[in-house]
């Protein structure tokens, strides 16, 4: 396999994925189909041109702290989503049960005769004779 000649525009876009959009080197390399070493070299060249040296230890630690905070927030939101999914399933089940027994929502289930014949809900409100 021969060496590819990549345009300066392609290299600049690859650098911007890492620098401006926050892609990791690994993800950017995978997305673009270029080697890690080449992309790191392009970023280093770009930073040298911009007057930016390599990232300081304080910047790296700050980013790592922010990543940990964001990961904790993601875990919290995922737990909340699971709780909401379970509560939604519970309330759908309850609502379905109430819809299948209209008297249950009023707390009247079992107290009144529910006729099969016509007459609708008003007829269902007639107390059972002889009980």
C-alpha positions in Angstrom: 0.0 0.0 0.0 1.5 3.3 -1.1 1.7 6.5 0.8 -1.3 8.9 0.4 -0.9 12.5 -0.5 -3.4 14.4 1.7 -4.3 18.0 1.0 -3.5 20.7 3.4 -7.3 21.4 3.7 -7.9 17.8 4.8 -5.1 18.0 7.4 -6.5 21.3 8.7 -10.0 19.8 9.1 -8.5 16.8 10.9 -6.7 19.1 13.3 -9.9 21.1 14.0 -11.6 17.8 14.9 -9.1 17.4 17.7 -8.5 21.1 18.7 -11.9 22.8 18.2 -14.4 20.0 18.4 -12.8 18.0 21.2 -12.4 14.6 19.5 -9.9 12.3 21.0 -7.0 11.4 18.7 -8.2 7.8 18.5 -11.7 8.8 17.5 -10.5 11.4 15.0 -8.1 8.9 13.5 -10.8 6.2 13.2 -13.3 8.7 11.6 -10.7 10.0 9.1 -8.8 6.8 8.4 -5.4 8.3 9.2 -2.7 7.1 11.5 -2.3 8.4 15.1 1.2 9.5 14.5 0.3 11.6 11.5 -2.6 13.3 13.2 -0.5 14.1 16.3 2.2 15.6 14.1 -0.4 17.8 12.3 -1.8 19.0 15.6 1.7 19.7 17.0 2.5 21.7 13.8 -0.7 23.6 14.0 -0.1 24.5 17.7 3.5 25.6 16.9 2.1 27.9 14.2 -0.5 29.2 16.6 2.0 29.8 19.2 0.5 27.2 21.5 2.8 24.8 23.1 1.8 21.4 24.4 -0.9 21.4 27.0 0.3 22.0 30.6 -0.2 19.6 33.4 -2.7 22.0 35.0 -4.8 22.1 31.8 -4.8 18.3 31.6 -5.8 17.9 35.2 -8.5 20.5 34.8 -9.9 18.6 31.7 -9.7 15.3 33.6 -11.6 16.8 36.5 -14.3 18.1 34.1 -14.5 14.7 32.5 -15.1 13.1 35.9 -17.8 15.6 36.7 -19.5 15.0 33.4 -19.3 11.3 33.7 -20.9 11.5 37.2 -23.7 13.7 35.7 -24.2 11.2 32.9 -24.6 8.4 35.5 -27.0 10.4 37.5 -29.1 11.2 34.5 -29.1 7.5 33.4 -30.3 6.5 36.9 -33.1 9.1 36.7 -34.1 7.9 33.3 -34.4 4.3 34.6 -36.6 5.5 37.5 -38.8 7.4 35.1 -39.1 4.4 32.7 -40.1 2.2 35.7 -42.6 4.7 37.0 -44.1 5.2 33.5 -44.5 1.5 33.1 -46.2 1.3 36.6 -48.6 4.2 35.8 -49.4 2.8 32.4 -50.3 -0.5 34.0 -52.4 1.2 36.6 -54.1 3.4 34.0 -54.9 0.3 31.8 -56.4 -1.4 34.8 -58.6 1.6 35.6 -59.7 1.9 32.0 -60.7 -1.7 31.9 -62.8 -1.2 35.2 -64.3 2.3 35.0 -65.8 2.0 38.5 -62.4 1.3 40.1 -61.3 4.8 39.5 -64.1 6.1 41.7 -63.5 3.4 44.3 -66.9 1.8 43.5 -65.8 -1.5 42.1 -67.8 -4.4 43.6 -70.4 -2.1 45.1 -72.7 -1.8 42.0 -74.0 -4.2 39.4 -72.3 -3.7 36.1 -75.0 -4.8 33.5 -74.0 -6.3 30.2 -77.1 -5.0 28.5 -77.5 -1.4 27.3 -78.0 1.5 29.7 -74.4 2.7 29.9 -72.7 4.0 33.0 -75.9 5.3 34.7 -77.4 1.8 34.7 -74.2 0.5 36.3 -74.8 2.8 39.2 -77.9 0.8 40.4 -77.3 -0.9 43.7 -77.7 -4.7 43.7 -81.0 -5.8 45.0 -81.1 -8.1 48.1 -77.5 -7.6 49.2 
